[in-house]
């Protein structure tokens, strides 16, 4: 999580382009649930879309910023699980 926040903040401050930390948090959390408890928890994925829509609707982020935040969160979370050799719910 800390790595994701650091990368998002670097993009936000360095490139002056807002990456949604709200989406990073929810997408990372859903990824953790899926990796630990199995693909059945992909049913939580609509929560990511709901938060993304809400952030877009209030004018806080563009669609591109929401997509980038989601991709960063999933990649960083899955990468951390892989690097740390965390046992996952499904075969590799």
LOTI-908464 format. One record per residue (C-alpha): residue number from 0; x, z, y. Coordinates in pm, 1 decimal, padded with zeros to 6 digits. Layout:
N
GUPA   pos          u          w          v
GUPA   NUM          X          Z          Y
...
***
This chain:
92
GUPA   pos          u          w          v
GUPA     0    00000.0    00000.0    00000.0
GUPA     1    00279.2    00090.0    00238.9
GUPA     2    00453.3   -00240.3    00170.1
GUPA     3    00133.8   -00430.0    00249.6
GUPA     4    00083.1   -00244.0    00577.1
GUPA     5    00443.8   -00307.2    00679.5
GUPA     6    00413.3   -00681.2    00606.0
GUPA     7    00076.2   -00704.8    00784.4
GUPA     8    00210.8   -00520.2    01087.6
GUPA     9    00519.6   -00743.6    01095.6
GUPA    10    00297.2   -01051.6    01099.8
GUPA    11    00064.7   -00896.2    01358.4
GUPA    12    00339.6   -00793.6    01597.0
GUPA    13    00593.8   -01064.8    01521.5
GUPA    14    00362.7   -01365.1    01513.7
GUPA    15    00095.2   -01215.2    01740.8
GUPA    16   -00161.3   -01300.3    01473.3
GUPA    17   -00395.4   -01028.3    01346.6
GUPA    18   -00400.6   -00970.5    00973.4
GUPA    19   -00700.5   -00758.4    00872.2
GUPA    20   -00591.6   -00421.1    00739.7
GUPA    21   -00954.8   -00352.2    00645.9
GUPA    22   -00951.9   -00649.8    00410.0
GUPA    23   -00606.7   -00563.8    00283.7
GUPA    24   -00731.6   -00218.7    00188.9
GUPA    25   -01045.5   -00332.7    00008.8
GUPA    26   -00879.5   -00631.7   -00163.5
GUPA    27   -00589.1   -00415.7   -00277.5
GUPA    28   -00827.4   -00150.2   -00408.4
GUPA    29   -01035.8   -00401.9   -00601.6
GUPA    30   -00714.6   -00547.1   -00746.4
GUPA    31   -00603.7   -00201.6   -00863.6
GUPA    32   -00940.9   -00141.2   -01031.7
GUPA    33   -00929.7   -00477.5   -01208.2
GUPA    34   -00569.8   -00430.7   -01325.2
GUPA    35   -00625.8   -00075.9   -01449.3
GUPA    36   -00974.8   -00101.3   -01596.7
GUPA    37   -01016.9   -00467.1   -01685.3
GUPA    38   -01183.4   -00784.8   -01563.8
GUPA    39   -01531.0   -00632.1   -01585.2
GUPA    40   -01459.1   -00473.8   -01247.8
GUPA    41   -01437.4   -00818.2   -01088.8
GUPA    42   -01800.2   -00739.1   -01005.5
GUPA    43   -01650.9   -00550.8   -00707.0
GUPA    44   -01518.2   -00876.7   -00558.8
GUPA    45   -01826.6   -00931.4   -00337.5
GUPA    46   -01721.4   -00618.9   -00146.7
GUPA    47   -01414.4   -00809.1   -00027.4
GUPA    48   -01631.3   -01096.3    00095.1
GUPA    49   -01870.4   -00850.5    00262.8
GUPA    50   -01591.5   -00677.6    00455.0
GUPA    51   -01442.9   -01016.1    00549.2
GUPA    52   -01778.0   -01138.8    00676.3
GUPA    53   -01828.1   -00818.1    00876.6
GUPA    54   -01483.9   -00843.5    01039.3
GUPA    55   -01551.4   -01209.7    01126.0
GUPA    56   -01903.7   -01133.9    01251.6
GUPA    57   -01786.6   -00868.8    01498.4
GUPA    58   -01518.1   -01108.5    01621.6
GUPA    59   -01226.6   -00896.7    01503.8
GUPA    60   -01069.8   -01168.2    01286.9
GUPA    61   -01085.5   -01538.1    01211.2
GUPA    62   -01158.7   -01668.1    00862.7
GUPA    63   -00789.8   -01761.3    00823.2
GUPA    64   -00679.5   -01407.8    00913.0
GUPA    65   -00921.9   -01265.0    00657.5
GUPA    66   -00803.1   -01501.5    00384.4
GUPA    67   -00435.9   -01426.3    00453.5
GUPA    68   -00502.0   -01050.5    00440.5
GUPA    69   -00683.0   -01085.8    00108.1
GUPA    70   -00409.6   -01301.0   -00045.7
GUPA    71   -00135.1   -01065.2    00076.2
GUPA    72   -00314.5   -00763.4   -00068.4
GUPA    73   -00371.7   -00919.6   -00409.9
GUPA    74   -00016.9   -01056.2   -00438.3
GUPA    75    00151.6   -00735.9   -00320.7
GUPA    76   -00065.0   -00515.0   -00544.0
GUPA    77   -00019.4   -00729.9   -00854.0
GUPA    78    00351.8   -00768.4   -00778.6
GUPA    79    00393.7   -00393.2   -00744.3
GUPA    80    00219.1   -00337.1   -01077.0
GUPA    81    00446.7   -00594.9   -01239.4
GUPA    82    00770.8   -00459.9   -01084.8
GUPA    83    00680.3   -00098.8   -01167.6
GUPA    84    00570.1   -00202.3   -01520.6
GUPA    85    00236.5   -00025.3   -01483.1
GUPA    86    00032.0   -00059.2   -01803.2
GUPA    87   -00262.7   -00288.2   -01739.3
GUPA    88   -00604.2   -00301.4   -01902.8
GUPA    89   -00562.0   -00651.8   -02038.3
GUPA    90   -00284.1   -00825.1   -02234.8
GUPA    91   -00013.6   -00998.4   -02035.4
***
